[in-house]
Amino acid sequence: MQAGLTEGQKQGFLKFWKAQKQKIHEQLVKDALWGSRLKAFSWRIDVKTKSKHIRELNEPTAVLELDVANNGQVRAGRHCMHDRPGADAGGPPSSGVGYRQTDIVRFEMDAAQVRSMLEQLERIEAVMSQ
């Protein structure tokens, strides 16, 4: 006896696949992500004007904030926030069901550090464009 699908089963599978293909693809891509990825990015420029030891600084610094999704993996010692994805998510934040963990990373950079970072990003872009 040959093990296989009947014609009706084949048609049912094809109908299901055509209807759900995009959702299945999106879920497979989501599940295949193994590391952290940037979810959001924001910045502002602050100017330090006074210090205890120096009267006027007028030194601009870039303040950056990265919202990093770590694919549901909670890392010890990190501040994590819960955000609820689509309506299909179930369970309270403490259950971890349907919730993605994010780390908020904030830091400052002076002008030289911003230049250095931009140079590195240009190198990355050049390699990725090849």
Phi, psi and omega in degrees: 000136182270126180274123180188187180265144173286166180299321178295320178295319178300313180297319177297317179297314180298320178296315178298314182300314180299322182284328188248005186307311182296315180297318179297315179300312180301318180293320178296319177296315180300316181289336182279345180292125186257343185230188179286156175212153183286123180263320180208156182216132175218160182206164173205163177251126174249146176241118178281126183250335181219156175213161178299324187260339181235130183297308181228133179253311185047043182254112180285143174227144176269129176253118183248146176227124179247131174256108188251117175277126183252032172056039174081000181267122178272127180256132182299143175079009180246147173281122181239145175242152176257135170233145185261117176289203186314177184294345181282356180288141180229155175091155179287163180307325183291339181282334182078357182281122177075013182243145178249136179274140176229146174251135174260120181244121179240138177202164179248151177221139174274179184300319180295320179293322177296315178301314180298317179296317179297321177298316179296319179295323177296321177296317179299314180300318180299317180293318181291334181280347182290000000 
